[in-house]
Amino acid sequence: MLKHRGFPGRLPGTDFQFVIRRPNPKGVTPLVVRDRYRDRRPADKRADAGFIAALWEQFGDAPFERGNLDAGRLSWLFGREVIPAEDPFDPASYEALLVVDVNVARASFPDVFGG
């Protein structure tokens, strides 16, 4: 499992986790598409914005390996702002390649992209 050096471990001042320390001994947690409803807590929305900002700062629009990025946090963005960068895509692989869909991310999180 690739560890992304320099990537923030969590949203500053919160317990919203961005990375994991070690592989799951029970198997890789697969990425799934999670629905984001309008009535989500403001803290959850800030965590999503903080995570997409960290992804953008670390990787930009280049493909990146899932590695030690938290599956739960990725799943809130997966299928919209973060999409597979390879076909076929294995959602239960630490080596899976992902990419930020810049147009969707800009529309969803305009403050992150200065818009």
N, C-alpha and C positions, 0 to 999 in steps of 0.2 A: 504494500500500500504506500503510494507516494504521499509524503508529508509536504504540504505547501508551506515552505518557510516564509515568514513575513506576513502571512495571512492572519488577521485578528482571530483570536480564540473565541471571542464572544462579543456581543454588543456592549460597548463600554457602559458601566454602571448598572448592568442587568445580568440576569442568569440565562439570557438567550444565547445558546451555544452555536458557534459557527463551524467548529472542527471537532473531530474525535481524536482521542489520544492513541488508540490502538484498534486493530481490526476486531470486529465482533466475533467471538469464539463460536457462536451459534450459526454463523453465516452472514453474508453481506445483506444488509437491509436494502431491499429494492426501492428505487425511486418510483413514486406514483404521482399522478396529477391530483392535487388537492384543490377543492373549490374554495375560493376566497369570497366570502360574503361581505356586503357593505357594513354589517353590524359587528365586524371584528373589533377587538379592543385596540385602542390607540397604540398600546405598547407592542402588540403583534404587528401592526402596520409599520411602526418604527423599526422593528427587527427586520422586516422584509426589506425596507428601504436601506437599512444599514448593511444588510447582506449583499444586495445588488450593487451598492456602492463599493463594497470591498471586492466583489468579483470584477467590477469594471476597472477599479484601480490596479488590481493584480494582473488581470488577463486582457483587458480591453475587448476587442472583437475577435481575438484569436481563440482557436479551440484549446481546451484545457482538460486534463485528466481529473476525474472525480476525486481520486485519492482519499484524503482524510476529511473532505468536506462533509458536514453533517447531512445525512439523508433526510431527516425531518425538515430541516431548514430549506434544503434544496427542493424538496417536494412542493413547498408552497409556491415556488417559482417555476417548477418543471412543467414543460408543455406550453408555456407562455413566454416568459422572459428568458428562460434557460431551456434550450432545446438540444436534442442529440446532434452531434457533429459527425456521426458515422452511421452507416447502414450496412449490416444489421446492427442494432443497438441493444446492448444487454443492460437492463436497468439494475441488475444485481451484480455488477462488477465494479471493483475499485479502479479498474483500468479504463472504464468507459469514457469516451470523449464527449464533452459538452461544449456549447458555445452560447454566449449571450446574444439573443436576438435584439439587436440595438433598436430597431424601430418600435418593437413592442415594449421594450424596457423604457425607452424615452416617453412613450405614451402613458405607461403605468406609473412611472416615478420621475416626473419632470424635474423635481427639485434636485435629484441626484445628478442629472445631466445638464443642469443649469438652464432649464427651460421653463 
